[in-house]
């Protein structure tokens, strides 16, 4: 259902998405610009969506994904 | 520490580029069709996000771009060169290799 290489890539992307979502959340408190805030919120939402999708891929292959925050 | 909006967007666009590169490599090395298609779908969302960040940065002058250098000789009004000899001799700017005389 999944190769070792696929698992490694998915785990790597999970870490990158997690970092990006956390940074975007942090930056949300650093700006007052509505356009920048909107982009940051989109990045947070996108990151959480992608993390969920990647976790589902791992779980479908019988692996445990990253804990949701 | 306070970050400027430009700092924030620069970090954000760098992050999306790195993430997209990761997905691209993952797609290339995916054997399972379902996994491959899922990664392609996620990467497309990432590319769209990168474009939105770029558009905002570009609209504010935070993503400077150089126009294409074509190698074509610039007009005399820009270079100050009035003839084939030019102020820098026969091989000055605007002179083709070999030094043959052309009247632009």
N, CA and C atoms of all chains as a GROMACS GRO file, in nm:
protein
  519
    1UNK      N    1   0.082  -0.121   0.000
    1UNK     CA    2   0.000   0.000   0.000
    1UNK      C    3   0.086   0.126   0.000
    2UNK      N    4   0.210   0.111   0.042
    2UNK     CA    5   0.298   0.227   0.047
    2UNK      C    6   0.443   0.179   0.045
    3UNK      N    7   0.525   0.249  -0.030
    3UNK     CA    8   0.666   0.213  -0.031
    3UNK      C    9   0.739   0.288   0.080
    4UNK      N   10   0.858   0.241   0.110
    4UNK     CA   11   0.939   0.308   0.213
    4UNK      C   12   0.970   0.452   0.172
    5UNK      N   13   0.997   0.471   0.042
    5UNK     CA   14   1.028   0.606  -0.008
    5UNK      C   15   0.907   0.698   0.007
    6UNK      N   16   0.788   0.646  -0.023
    6UNK     CA   17   0.666   0.727  -0.008
    6UNK      C   18   0.648   0.768   0.138
    7UNK      N   19   0.671   0.673   0.228
    7UNK     CA   20   0.657   0.703   0.371
    7UNK      C   21   0.754   0.814   0.413
    8UNK      N   22   0.878   0.802   0.370
    8UNK     CA   23   0.979   0.902   0.408
    8UNK      C   24   0.941   1.041   0.357
    9UNK      N   25   0.896   1.047   0.232
    9UNK     CA   26   0.856   1.178   0.176
    9UNK      C   27   0.738   1.236   0.252
   10UNK      N   28   0.641   1.152   0.283
   10UNK     CA   29   0.521   1.201   0.353
   10UNK      C   30   0.559   1.251   0.493
   11UNK      N   31   0.645   1.178   0.561
   11UNK     CA   32   0.689   1.221   0.694
   11UNK      C   33   0.762   1.355   0.686
   12UNK      N   34   0.844   1.369   0.582
   12UNK     CA   35   0.920   1.493   0.564
   12UNK      C   36   0.826   1.610   0.537
   13UNK      N   37   0.726   1.586   0.453
   13UNK     CA   38   0.630   1.692   0.420
   13UNK      C   39   0.544   1.728   0.541
   14UNK      N   40   0.515   1.628   0.623
   14UNK     CA   41   0.438   1.655   0.746
   14UNK      C   42   0.513   1.755   0.835
   15UNK      N   43   0.644   1.731   0.849
   15UNK     CA   44   0.725   1.821   0.933
   15UNK      C   45   0.727   1.962   0.874
   16UNK      N   46   0.743   1.970   0.743
   16UNK     CA   47   0.751   2.101   0.677
   16UNK      C   48   0.617   2.176   0.688
   17UNK      N   49   0.508   2.104   0.670
   17UNK     CA   50   0.375   2.166   0.680
   17UNK      C   51   0.348   2.214   0.822
   18UNK      N   52   0.389   2.132   0.917
   18UNK     CA   53   0.370   2.168   1.058
   18UNK      C   54   0.445   2.296   1.091
   19UNK      N   55   0.570   2.305   1.046
   19UNK     CA   56   0.651   2.424   1.072
   19UNK      C   57   0.589   2.547   1.007
   20UNK      N   58   0.544   2.532   0.883
   20UNK     CA   59   0.486   2.645   0.809
   20UNK      C   60   0.358   2.694   0.877
   21UNK      N   61   0.274   2.602   0.921
   21UNK     CA   62   0.149   2.639   0.986
   21UNK      C   63   0.176   2.711   1.119
   22UNK      N   64   0.274   2.661   1.193
   22UNK     CA   65   0.308   2.724   1.322
   22UNK      C   66   0.364   2.864   1.301
   23UNK      N   67   0.451   2.877   1.201
   23UNK     CA   68   0.509   3.009   1.173
   23UNK      C   69   0.400   3.108   1.130
   24UNK      N   70   0.311   3.062   1.045
   24UNK     CA   71   0.204   3.150   0.998
   24UNK      C   72   0.116   3.195   1.114
   25UNK      N   73   0.089   3.103   1.206
   25UNK     CA   74   0.009   3.137   1.324
   25UNK      C   75   0.081   3.242   1.408
   26UNK      N   76   0.212   3.225   1.423
   26UNK     CA   77   0.293   3.321   1.499
   26UNK      C   78   0.291   3.459   1.432
   27UNK      N   79   0.307   3.460   1.299
   27UNK     CA   80   0.311   3.587   1.225
   27UNK      C   81   0.177   3.661   1.230
   28UNK      N   82   0.069   3.586   1.250
   28UNK     CA   83  -0.063   3.649   1.255
   28UNK      C   84  -0.069   3.755   1.365
   29UNK      N   85   0.009   3.734   1.470
   29UNK     CA   86   0.011   3.831   1.580
   29UNK      C   87   0.111   3.943   1.557
   30UNK      N   88   0.182   3.938   1.443
   30UNK     CA   89   0.288   4.035   1.419
   30UNK      C   90   0.247   4.143   1.319
   31UNK      N   91   0.134   4.123   1.252
   31UNK     CA   92   0.095   4.218   1.148
   31UNK      C   93  -0.046   4.271   1.172
   32UNK      N   94  -0.066   4.395   1.127
   32UNK     CA   95  -0.200   4.454   1.134
   32UNK      C   96  -0.259   4.471   0.995
   33UNK      N   97  -0.182   4.431   0.894
   33UNK     CA   98  -0.226   4.448   0.755
   33UNK      C   99  -0.329   4.340   0.719
   34UNK      N  100  -0.451   4.380   0.682
   34UNK     CA  101  -0.556   4.281   0.653
   34UNK      C  102  -0.520   4.185   0.540
   35UNK      N  103  -0.452   4.234   0.436
   35UNK     CA  104  -0.417   4.147   0.323
   35UNK      C  105  -0.316   4.041   0.368
   36UNK      N  106  -0.219   4.082   0.449
   36UNK     CA  107  -0.118   3.988   0.499
   36UNK      C  108  -0.183   3.890   0.597
   37UNK      N  109  -0.271   3.942   0.682
   37UNK     CA  110  -0.341   3.855   0.777
   37UNK      C  111  -0.423   3.748   0.704
   38UNK      N  112  -0.488   3.790   0.596
   38UNK     CA  113  -0.570   3.697   0.519
   38UNK      C  114  -0.485   3.584   0.460
   39UNK      N  115  -0.370   3.622   0.405
   39UNK     CA  116  -0.279   3.520   0.349
   39UNK      C  117  -0.229   3.425   0.457
   40UNK      N  118  -0.194   3.482   0.572
   40UNK     CA  119  -0.143   3.399   0.682
   40UNK      C  120  -0.249   3.302   0.731
   41UNK      N  121  -0.372   3.350   0.742
   41UNK     CA  122  -0.481   3.262   0.787
   41UNK      C  123  -0.503   3.150   0.687
   42UNK      N  124  -0.493   3.185   0.557
   42UNK     CA  125  -0.505   3.082   0.453
   42UNK      C  126  -0.395   2.978   0.467
   43UNK      N  127  -0.274   3.024   0.500
   43UNK     CA  128  -0.161   2.932   0.516
   43UNK      C  129  -0.182   2.840   0.636
   44UNK      N  130  -0.237   2.894   0.743
   44UNK     CA  131  -0.266   2.812   0.861
   44UNK      C  132  -0.369   2.705   0.824
   45UNK      N  133  -0.478   2.748   0.760
   45UNK     CA  134  -0.584   2.653   0.722
   45UNK      C  135  -0.533   2.547   0.625
   46UNK      N  136  -0.457   2.594   0.526
   46UNK     CA  137  -0.401   2.503   0.426
   46UNK      C  138  -0.309   2.401   0.492
   47UNK      N  139  -0.225   2.448   0.583
   47UNK     CA  140  -0.132   2.359   0.650
   47UNK      C  141  -0.205   2.251   0.728
   48UNK      N  142  -0.308   2.290   0.801
   48UNK     CA  143  -0.383   2.192   0.881
   48UNK      C  144  -0.455   2.091   0.792
   49UNK      N  145  -0.505   2.141   0.678
   49UNK     CA  146  -0.572   2.052   0.583
   49UNK      C  147  -0.473   1.951   0.525
   50UNK      N  148  -0.355   2.000   0.488
   50UNK     CA  149  -0.254   1.911   0.430
   50UNK      C  150  -0.203   1.810   0.533
   51UNK      N  151  -0.184   1.856   0.656
   51UNK     CA  152  -0.139   1.765   0.763
   51UNK      C  153  -0.240   1.652   0.781
   52UNK      N  154  -0.368   1.689   0.779
   52UNK     CA  155  -0.474   1.589   0.795
   52UNK      C  156  -0.472   1.488   0.679
   53UNK      N  157  -0.455   1.538   0.557
   53UNK     CA  158  -0.453   1.450   0.439
   53UNK      C  159  -0.333   1.356   0.444
   54UNK      N  160  -0.216   1.410   0.480
   54UNK     CA  161  -0.095   1.328   0.486
   54UNK      C  162  -0.108   1.223   0.596
   55UNK      N  163  -0.165   1.263   0.709
   55UNK     CA  164  -0.186   1.167   0.818
   55UNK      C  165  -0.278   1.054   0.774
   56UNK      N  166  -0.380   1.088   0.696
   56UNK     CA  167  -0.473   0.986   0.648
   56UNK      C  168  -0.402   0.885   0.558
   57UNK      N  169  -0.310   0.935   0.475
   57UNK     CA  170  -0.234   0.845   0.388
   57UNK      C  171  -0.154   0.745   0.472
   58UNK      N  172  -0.091   0.796   0.577
   58UNK     CA  173  -0.011   0.708   0.663
   58UNK      C  174  -0.099   0.608   0.736
   59UNK      N  175  -0.213   0.657   0.786
   59UNK     CA  176  -0.302   0.568   0.862
   59UNK      C  177  -0.362   0.460   0.773
   60UNK      N  178  -0.392   0.496   0.648
   60UNK     CA  179  -0.446   0.397   0.554
   60UNK      C  180  -0.345   0.287   0.524
   61UNK      N  181  -0.216   0.321   0.540
   61UNK     CA  182  -0.111   0.222   0.516
   61UNK      C  183  -0.073   0.149   0.644
   62UNK      N  184  -0.150   0.175   0.750
   62UNK     CA  185  -0.123   0.106   0.876
   62UNK      C  186  -0.016   0.171   0.960
   63UNK      N  187   0.016   0.296   0.927
   63UNK     CA  188   0.117   0.369   1.004
   63UNK      C  189   0.048   0.479   1.083
   64UNK      N  190   0.111   0.517   1.193
   64UNK     CA  191   0.055   0.629   1.269
   64UNK      C  192   0.118   0.758   1.221
   65UNK      N  193   0.037   0.861   1.207
   65UNK     CA  194   0.087   0.988   1.157
   65UNK      C  195   0.133   1.078   1.269
   66UNK      N  196   0.136   1.204   1.238
   66UNK     CA  197   0.179   1.302   1.337
   66UNK      C  198   0.059   1.344   1.421
   67UNK      N  199   0.080   1.361   1.550
   67UNK     CA  200  -0.028   1.403   1.637
   67UNK      C  201  -0.078   1.541   1.598
   68UNK      N  202  -0.207   1.557   1.595
   68UNK     CA  203  -0.264   1.687   1.561
   68UNK      C  204  -0.247   1.783   1.678
   69UNK      N  205  -0.220   1.910   1.647
   69UNK     CA  206  -0.204   2.010   1.753
   69UNK      C  207  -0.324   2.100   1.753
   70UNK      N  208   1.074   4.022   1.915
   70UNK     CA  209   1.123   4.086   1.793
   70UNK      C  210   1.007   4.109   1.698
   71UNK      N  211   1.005   4.228   1.638
   71UNK     CA  212   0.896   4.263   1.547
   71UNK      C  213   0.939   4.240   1.403
   72UNK      N  214   0.857   4.170   1.327
   72UNK     CA  215   0.886   4.147   1.186
   72UNK      C  216   0.802   4.241   1.101
   73UNK      N  217   0.861   4.291   0.994
   73UNK     CA  218   0.785   4.374   0.901
   73UNK      C  219   0.700   4.283   0.813
   74UNK      N  220   0.600   4.343   0.747
   74UNK     CA  221   0.516   4.264   0.656
   74UNK      C  222   0.600   4.203   0.544
   75UNK      N  223   0.702   4.279   0.501
   75UNK     CA  224   0.789   4.228   0.395
   75UNK      C  225   0.867   4.106   0.445
   76UNK      N  226   0.918   4.114   0.569
   76UNK     CA  227   0.990   3.999   0.627
   76UNK      C  228   0.899   3.876   0.632
   77UNK      N  229   0.777   3.899   0.677
   77UNK     CA  230   0.682   3.789   0.693
   77UNK      C  231   0.653   3.722   0.559
   78UNK      N  232   0.623   3.804   0.458
   78UNK     CA  233   0.588   3.747   0.327
   78UNK      C  234   0.708   3.682   0.261
   79UNK      N  235   0.826   3.738   0.283
   79UNK     CA  236   0.948   3.677   0.226
   79UNK      C  237   0.969   3.538   0.286
   80UNK      N  238   0.952   3.527   0.417
   80UNK     CA  239   0.966   3.396   0.482
   80UNK      C  240   0.857   3.300   0.434
   81UNK      N  241   0.737   3.354   0.420
   81UNK     CA  242   0.623   3.271   0.379
   81UNK      C  243   0.643   3.215   0.238
   82UNK      N  244   0.689   3.300   0.146
   82UNK     CA  245   0.704   3.254   0.008
   82UNK      C  246   0.821   3.156  -0.004
   83UNK      N  247   0.925   3.178   0.076
   83UNK     CA  248   1.037   3.084   0.078
   83UNK      C  249   0.990   2.948   0.128
   84UNK      N  250   0.907   2.951   0.231
   84UNK     CA  251   0.853   2.826   0.286
   84UNK      C  252   0.768   2.751   0.186
   85UNK      N  253   0.680   2.823   0.116
   85UNK     CA  254   0.592   2.755   0.019
   85UNK      C  255   0.673   2.696  -0.096
   86UNK      N  256   0.780   2.766  -0.136
   86UNK     CA  257   0.864   2.713  -0.244
   86UNK      C  258   0.933   2.584  -0.200
   87UNK      N  259   0.982   2.582  -0.077
   87UNK     CA  260   1.050   2.462  -0.027
   87UNK      C  261   0.953   2.346  -0.013
   88UNK      N  262   0.834   2.374   0.039
   88UNK     CA  263   0.734   2.269   0.056
   88UNK      C  264   0.692   2.214  -0.081
   89UNK      N  265   0.672   2.304  -0.177
   89UNK     CA  266   0.632   2.260  -0.310
   89UNK      C  267   0.740   2.174  -0.376
   90UNK      N  268   0.864   2.213  -0.356
   90UNK     CA  269   0.976   2.133  -0.409
   90UNK      C  270   0.974   1.993  -0.348
   91UNK      N  271   0.944   1.986  -0.219
   91UNK     CA  272   0.935   1.856  -0.152
   91UNK      C  273   0.824   1.770  -0.210
   92UNK      N  274   0.708   1.830  -0.234
   92UNK     CA  275   0.597   1.755  -0.294
   92UNK      C  276   0.631   1.709  -0.435
   93UNK      N  277   0.698   1.797  -0.509
   93UNK     CA  278   0.735   1.763  -0.646
   93UNK      C  279   0.824   1.639  -0.648
   94UNK      N  280   0.923   1.636  -0.561
   94UNK     CA  281   1.012   1.520  -0.553
   94UNK      C  282   0.934   1.396  -0.509
   95UNK      N  283   0.844   1.416  -0.413
   95UNK     CA  284   0.764   1.303  -0.364
   95UNK      C  285   0.678   1.244  -0.475
   96UNK      N  286   0.620   1.331  -0.558
   96UNK     CA  287   0.538   1.283  -0.671
   96UNK      C  288   0.624   1.201  -0.767
   97UNK      N  289   0.743   1.251  -0.795
   97UNK     CA  290   0.831   1.182  -0.890
   97UNK      C  291   0.870   1.043  -0.840
   98UNK      N  292   0.872   1.026  -0.708
   98UNK     CA  293   0.919   0.899  -0.652
   98UNK      C  294   0.805   0.816  -0.593
   99UNK      N  295   0.680   0.854  -0.625
   99UNK     CA  296   0.566   0.780  -0.574
   99UNK      C  297   0.529   0.668  -0.671
  100UNK      N  298   0.506   0.548  -0.616
  100UNK     CA  299   0.469   0.434  -0.699
  100UNK      C  300   0.320   0.408  -0.696
  101UNK      N  301   0.257   0.443  -0.584
  101UNK     CA  302   0.115   0.418  -0.565
  101UNK      C  303   0.034   0.532  -0.627
  102UNK      N  304  -0.059   0.496  -0.717
  102UNK     CA  305  -0.135   0.599  -0.790
  102UNK      C  306  -0.214   0.691  -0.698
  103UNK      N  307  -0.276   0.632  -0.597
  103UNK     CA  308  -0.359   0.715  -0.507
  103UNK      C  309  -0.271   0.814  -0.431
  104UNK      N  310  -0.158   0.766  -0.382
  104UNK     CA  311  -0.066   0.855  -0.310
  104UNK      C  312  -0.014   0.963  -0.404
  105UNK      N  313   0.022   0.921  -0.525
  105UNK     CA  314   0.076   1.016  -0.624
  105UNK      C  315  -0.026   1.126  -0.654
  106UNK      N  316  -0.150   1.086  -0.680
  106UNK     CA  317  -0.253   1.185  -0.714
  106UNK      C  318  -0.283   1.278  -0.596
  107UNK      N  319  -0.280   1.223  -0.476
  107UNK     CA  320  -0.302   1.306  -0.356
  107UNK      C  321  -0.192   1.410  -0.342
  108UNK      N  322  -0.068   1.367  -0.363
  108UNK     CA  323   0.046   1.460  -0.352
  108UNK      C  324   0.039   1.568  -0.460
  109UNK      N  325  -0.003   1.530  -0.580
  109UNK     CA  326  -0.018   1.628  -0.689
  109UNK      C  327  -0.123   1.732  -0.651
  110UNK      N  328  -0.234   1.684  -0.596
  110UNK     CA  329  -0.342   1.775  -0.556
  110UNK      C  330  -0.294   1.873  -0.448
  111UNK      N  331  -0.224   1.821  -0.349
  111UNK     CA  332  -0.172   1.907  -0.242
  111UNK      C  333  -0.073   2.008  -0.300
  112UNK      N  334   0.013   1.960  -0.390
  112UNK     CA  335   0.114   2.050  -0.447
  112UNK      C  336   0.049   2.161  -0.529
  113UNK      N  337  -0.060   2.130  -0.597
  113UNK     CA  338  -0.130   2.235  -0.673
  113UNK      C  339  -0.182   2.343  -0.579
  114UNK      N  340  -0.232   2.303  -0.463
  114UNK     CA  341  -0.277   2.402  -0.365
  114UNK      C  342  -0.160   2.487  -0.316
  115UNK      N  343  -0.046   2.421  -0.301
  115UNK     CA  344   0.074   2.492  -0.254
  115UNK      C  345   0.119   2.594  -0.358
  116UNK      N  346   0.114   2.553  -0.485
  116UNK     CA  347   0.152   2.644  -0.594
  116UNK      C  348   0.058   2.764  -0.601
  117UNK      N  349  -0.070   2.740  -0.580
  117UNK     CA  350  -0.167   2.850  -0.581
  117UNK      C  351  -0.140   2.947  -0.466
  118UNK      N  352  -0.106   2.892  -0.351
  118UNK     CA  353  -0.075   2.977  -0.235
  118UNK      C  354   0.049   3.062  -0.263
  119UNK      N  355   0.149   2.999  -0.323
  119UNK     CA  356   0.273   3.072  -0.356
  119UNK      C  357   0.243   3.187  -0.451
  120UNK      N  358   0.154   3.164  -0.547
  120UNK     CA  359   0.120   3.268  -0.644
  120UNK      C  360   0.050   3.386  -0.576
  121UNK      N  361  -0.036   3.356  -0.481
  121UNK     CA  362  -0.105   3.463  -0.409
  121UNK      C  363  -0.007   3.548  -0.329
  122UNK      N  364   0.089   3.481  -0.265
  122UNK     CA  365   0.190   3.555  -0.188
  122UNK      C  366   0.274   3.639  -0.283
  123UNK      N  367   0.314   3.578  -0.395
  123UNK     CA  368   0.394   3.653  -0.493
  123UNK      C  369   0.318   3.776  -0.543
  124UNK      N  370   0.191   3.758  -0.576
  124UNK     CA  371   0.112   3.870  -0.630
  124UNK      C  372   0.108   3.987  -0.531
  125UNK      N  373   0.088   3.955  -0.403
  125UNK     CA  374   0.082   4.061  -0.302
  125UNK      C  375   0.218   4.130  -0.288
  126UNK      N  376   0.325   4.050  -0.283
  126UNK     CA  377   0.460   4.107  -0.271
  126UNK      C  378   0.492   4.194  -0.393
  127UNK      N  379   0.460   4.141  -0.510
  127UNK     CA  380   0.492   4.213  -0.634
  127UNK      C  381   0.415   4.345  -0.642
  128UNK      N  382   0.290   4.343  -0.597
  128UNK     CA  383   0.207   4.464  -0.604
  128UNK      C  384   0.261   4.573  -0.513
  129UNK      N  385   0.339   4.533  -0.413
  129UNK     CA  386   0.393   4.632  -0.319
  129UNK      C  387   0.541   4.661  -0.343
  130UNK      N  388   0.594   4.604  -0.451
  130UNK     CA  389   0.734   4.630  -0.484
  130UNK      C  390   0.831   4.555  -0.395
  131UNK      N  391   0.785   4.447  -0.332
  131UNK     CA  392   0.871   4.369  -0.242
  131UNK      C  393   0.931   4.248  -0.310
  132UNK      N  394   0.909   4.236  -0.441
  132UNK     CA  395   0.965   4.123  -0.516
  132UNK      C  396   1.022   4.180  -0.645
  133UNK      N  397   1.137   4.248  -0.636
  133UNK     CA  398   1.191   4.315  -0.754
  133UNK      C  399   1.230   4.215  -0.862
  134UNK      N  400   1.199   4.250  -0.986
  134UNK     CA  401   1.231   4.164  -1.099
  134UNK      C  402   1.310   4.244  -1.202
  135UNK      N  403   1.409   4.181  -1.262
  135UNK     CA  404   1.485   4.246  -1.368
  135UNK      C  405   1.423   4.212  -1.502
  136UNK      N  406   1.409   4.310  -1.590
  136UNK     CA  407   1.360   4.279  -1.724
  136UNK      C  408   1.461   4.193  -1.798
  137UNK      N  409   1.413   4.121  -1.898
  137UNK     CA  410   1.500   4.034  -1.976
  137UNK      C  411   1.611   4.112  -2.044
  138UNK      N  412   1.735   4.063  -2.028
  138UNK     CA  413   1.846   4.123  -2.101
  138UNK      C  414   1.856   4.052  -2.235
  139UNK      N  415   1.830   4.124  -2.343
  139UNK     CA  416   1.825   4.061  -2.475
  139UNK      C  417   1.957   4.069  -2.548
  140UNK      N  418   2.047   4.156  -2.502
  140UNK     CA  419   2.172   4.172  -2.574
  140UNK      C  420   2.160   4.268  -2.690
  141UNK      N  421   2.037   4.312  -2.718
  141UNK     CA  422   2.018   4.407  -2.827
  141UNK      C  423   2.078   4.541  -2.789
  142UNK      N  424   2.137   4.610  -2.884
  142UNK     CA  425   2.196   4.740  -2.852
  142UNK      C  426   2.091   4.838  -2.804
  143UNK      N  427   2.129   4.916  -2.706
  143UNK     CA  428   2.037   5.016  -2.655
  143UNK      C  429   2.039   5.137  -2.746
  144UNK      N  430   1.936   5.216  -2.740
  144UNK     CA  431   1.931   5.336  -2.822
  144UNK      C  432   2.039   5.435  -2.783
  145UNK      N  433   2.076   5.518  -2.878
  145UNK     CA  434   2.183   5.614  -2.854
  145UNK      C  435   2.147   5.708  -2.740
  146UNK      N  436   2.017   5.736  -2.725
  146UNK     CA  437   1.977   5.827  -2.620
  146UNK      C  438   2.006   5.768  -2.482
  147UNK      N  439   2.015   5.635  -2.475
  147UNK     CA  440   2.042   5.571  -2.346
  147UNK      C  441   2.191   5.552  -2.323
  148UNK      N  442   2.265   5.524  -2.429
  148UNK     CA  443   2.408   5.492  -2.412
  148UNK      C  444   2.497   5.612  -2.432
  149UNK      N  445   2.449   5.711  -2.504
  149UNK     CA  446   2.533   5.827  -2.533
  149UNK      C  447   2.624   5.803  -2.652
  150UNK      N  448   2.616   5.683  -2.713
  150UNK     CA  449   2.700   5.652  -2.828
  150UNK      C  450   2.635   5.711  -2.953
  151UNK      N  451   2.712   5.784  -3.029
  151UNK     CA  452   2.653   5.853  -3.144
  151UNK      C  453   2.685   5.784  -3.276
  152UNK      N  454   2.789   5.702  -3.279
  152UNK     CA  455   2.824   5.639  -3.405
  152UNK      C  456   2.899   5.510  -3.377
  153UNK      N  457   2.946   5.440  -3.481
  153UNK     CA  458   3.012   5.312  -3.463
  153UNK      C  459   3.139   5.322  -3.380
  154UNK      N  460   3.202   5.437  -3.377
  154UNK     CA  461   3.325   5.447  -3.297
  154UNK      C  462   3.293   5.451  -3.148
  155UNK      N  463   3.197   5.532  -3.111
  155UNK     CA  464   3.156   5.538  -2.972
  155UNK      C  465   3.263   5.594  -2.881
  156UNK      N  466   3.227   5.627  -2.759
  156UNK     CA  467   3.324   5.686  -2.666
  156UNK      C  468   3.424   5.585  -2.614
  157UNK      N  469   3.398   5.452  -2.632
  157UNK     CA  470   3.489   5.352  -2.577
  157UNK      C  471   3.565   5.281  -2.688
  158UNK      N  472   3.575   5.343  -2.804
  158UNK     CA  473   3.650   5.281  -2.912
  158UNK      C  474   3.565   5.187  -2.994
  159UNK      N  475   3.629   5.112  -3.082
  159UNK     CA  476   3.554   5.031  -3.178
  159UNK      C  477   3.487   4.912  -3.112
  160UNK      N  478   3.531   4.868  -2.995
  160UNK     CA  479   3.466   4.754  -2.931
  160UNK      C  480   3.387   4.798  -2.808
  161UNK      N  481   3.341   4.918  -2.809
  161UNK     CA  482   3.262   4.967  -2.697
  161UNK      C  483   3.125   4.902  -2.695
  162UNK      N  484   3.044   4.932  -2.596
  162UNK     CA  485   2.909   4.876  -2.587
  162UNK      C  486   2.831   4.900  -2.715
  163UNK      N  487   2.761   4.798  -2.760
  163UNK     CA  488   2.681   4.813  -2.879
  163UNK      C  489   2.754   4.770  -3.004
  164UNK      N  490   2.885   4.745  -2.991
  164UNK     CA  491   2.961   4.700  -3.108
  164UNK      C  492   2.958   4.548  -3.114
  165UNK      N  493   2.931   4.491  -3.229
  165UNK     CA  494   2.926   4.345  -3.241
  165UNK      C  495   3.067   4.287  -3.241
  166UNK      N  496   3.080   4.156  -3.208
  166UNK     CA  497   3.211   4.092  -3.212
  166UNK      C  498   3.271   4.106  -3.352
  167UNK      N  499   3.400   4.124  -3.360
  167UNK     CA  500   3.464   4.140  -3.489
  167UNK      C  501   3.479   4.287  -3.525
  168UNK      N  502   3.401   4.369  -3.463
  168UNK     CA  503   3.417   4.512  -3.480
  168UNK      C  504   3.367   4.566  -3.612
  169UNK      N  505   3.290   4.484  -3.688
  169UNK     CA  506   3.242   4.538  -3.815
  169UNK      C  507   3.148   4.655  -3.789
  170UNK      N  508   3.150   4.748  -3.879
  170UNK     CA  509   3.074   4.871  -3.858
  170UNK      C  510   2.930   4.850  -3.901
  171UNK      N  511   2.837   4.880  -3.810
  171UNK     CA  512   2.696   4.876  -3.845
  171UNK      C  513   2.635   5.010  -3.809
  172UNK      N  514   2.541   5.049  -3.885
  172UNK     CA  515   2.468   5.171  -3.851
  172UNK      C  516   2.333   5.130  -3.793
  173UNK      N  517   2.322   5.132  -3.661
  173UNK     CA  518   2.199   5.085  -3.596
  173UNK      C  519   2.084   5.176  -3.630
   0.00000   0.00000   0.00000
